[in-house]
Amino acid sequence: MPADLFAAFPIMSFDQATAAIANPDNHEAQSVAVAIDWANAALPDAWPDRIRSPLRRIATVWASMFNKRVRRVSLPEGMPGLGRLPKYLFQEFHHLPNGNYSKSITRGYATTFNKVMLGSLGIARADIAARLRDCPRVLDIGCGAGHLTAAMQAAGIRDIWALEPSPYLLQHAARDFPGATYVHGVIEDSGLPEASFDGAGACFVFHEIPPRQADQALRELHRLLKPGARLVLVEPSAVQMRQPYRQLLRDYGWRGAYFKALAQRTHEPFVPAWHRKNHRAWLAAHGFTLIDDVDAMPWRLLEARRDP
């Protein structure tokens, strides 16, 4: 393992990197991450980006959410990873027009999601970061627009690697929270060197991965993490899905009913499978020991240690 992790990666121009990782036959490019200046990369417009009127874009989002319509994502020509990313990603999660694959819709989602969650995920991300504070090198799994990376930076973690399949979200993260190493890819097959990280965290990621790919992701994390390394996951609490409105109102007030209604209106097809999982057994089957399990509805935190 090189002292400088960048030594394991080719340094290319953005055009070279795009051509390499967009080619599904380029096995060398698939097996390694590529160092790209994501903050300044020229990404192609997706169809929502061609809607010039902000009001019309907002109307498109509201219509999609109201009608609960889910379409297959249309990927623009020249997008990094075209033809290589797994198909399950290309659906309109959360009823967002074109899902996570546009400049404008992802920017709007990145700035409003925390508000929609009533600030609860800010608390969750701070908890993840606090549990990983002593780890010299940390992986942010499915970093999205970079809010967990920001929490890690605020906690004093200096060496952060942030992995994300959407180049559009990756660009928002790189622009808003510079200083981390941003990598395009999926956790099931990251291409990162083994035993590279002292800790890893994810916020609202694994419930959006199909069960088979979630198993692959945990196997990959076992490969990436050093023995004894910490893994901290925050995912939706099952309480909001399983309890009736009356009980949620009694136990959590209007917020309990609000989060149940929100969960029922949001397209997240793999949530039921995530909630059915025995997480302690799942982690143990892939070489991890569960050391803490906190249900702080609307989220639940699992902290595990990678076994020797």
Secondary structure by P-SEA (a helix, b strand, c coil): ccccccccbbbbcaaaaaaaaacccaaaaaaccccccccccccccccccccccaaaaaaaaaaaaaacccccccccccccccccccccccccccccccccccaaaaaaaaacccccccaaaaaaaaaaaaaaccccbbbbccccccaaaaaaaaacccbbbbbbccaaaaaaaaaacccbbbbbccccccccccccccbbbbccccccccaaaaaaaaaaaaaaccccbbbbbbccccccccccaaaaaacccaaaaaaaaaaaaccccaaaaaaacaaaaaaaaaccccccccccccbbbbbbbbcc
